[in-house]
Amino acid sequence: MRGKRWNEERESERDVSRGEDQTHGERMLRSSALYKKVNNVNQSYVINLLVLNDALQKCTHCDMGPLDMSNISKDVRVEGMCPVLNILCVHCKNVNVIRTSKYHRTGKRGPPTYDTNSRAGIGALHSGIGHTHFAGLLGTLGLPALAVSSYKTREREADCAIEKVAKRSCHRYEDEERLRSIVESQHTNDLVKIGVSYDMGWRKRCRSQDLSSGMGSAVGLKTGKVVSFATRNTMC
């Protein structure tokens, strides 16, 4: 009976995806909803006022200006939390593509990335929240949320930068720990023993200690700073 019911549900989903007007109870599948182009001018965005002011000084085609914000297109292209504006020049009648915040390149191809979106990935990692909680926070503020794929890309970008900074910090305090040990013990050899305090943990609180991922860190006894760290995962 369970297998028969599952087959009937799958058949109803296929019928709805083909465009037939069928509903599964009172709910309709998300794939069957019609796409509507929304006028998204009346929405909150993250904008750098200094960058926007510099971009509105003159037209990129005829070098005349300033550009008038009343000539903005109603269909705003959104990249994360920041918009890309299309403003018509009243002199040459050409459309200017205006970026409203600072941006940078993350690869050789594709559009540039706003600095605000990259900072959003760092902030999510710092506060320990995922895409669902982050999107809920932005939705409460009336800001457009990052897509899941874009959020993961910004998260990986932040991971690489944070890991580089953490490794440089570990090397710095490892050398400082070594110098202090040499001064106190008066060793002349290249090999110096360094005392550390090591501890490890899992990603969430539990007593069984059977989670797949964990991390460990070694803290120098003389500096009180992390001199080494590592992460482990049983899935890879």
MOMOZI-V83902 format. One record per backbone hydrogen bond with DSSP energy under -0.5 kcal/mol. CO is the residue of the C=O (numbers start at 0). NH is the residue of the N-H. If there is no record, write none. Layout:
BEGIN
{{CO	NH} {CO	NH}}
END
This chain:
BEGIN
{{0	4} {1	5} {2	6} {3	7} {4	8} {5	9} {6	10} {7	11} {8	12} {9	13} {10	14} {11	15} {12	16} {13	17} {14	19} {15	18} {19	21} {22	24} {23	26} {26	23} {28	31} {29	32} {35	37} {37	39} {40	42} {43	143} {44	46} {46	48} {47	51} {48	52} {49	53} {50	54} {51	55} {53	56} {55	65} {55	66} {58	62} {63	58} {67	70} {68	71} {70	87} {73	39} {73	75} {75	77} {76	83} {77	79} {78	80} {78	81} {80	45} {81	78} {82	84} {82	99} {83	76} {84	86} {84	97} {85	72} {86	95} {88	92} {93	88} {95	86} {95	97} {96	98} {97	84} {99	47} {101	114} {103	112} {112	103} {113	117} {114	118} {115	119} {116	120} {117	121} {118	122} {119	123} {120	124} {121	125} {122	126} {123	127} {123	128} {129	133} {130	134} {131	135} {132	136} {133	137} {134	138} {135	139} {136	140} {137	141} {137	142} {138	141} {141	43} {146	150} {147	151} {148	152} {149	153} {150	154} {151	155} {152	156} {153	157} {154	158} {155	159} {156	160} {157	161} {158	162} {159	163} {160	164} {161	165} {162	166} {163	167} {164	168} {165	169} {166	170} {167	171} {168	172} {169	173} {170	174} {171	175} {172	176} {173	177} {174	178} {175	179} {176	180} {177	181} {178	182} {179	183} {180	184} {181	185} {181	186} {189	191} {194	220} {195	197} {196	218} {198	216} {200	214} {211	233} {212	202} {213	231} {214	200} {215	229} {216	198} {217	226} {217	227} {218	196} {219	223} {224	219} {227	217} {229	215} {231	213} {232	235}}
END
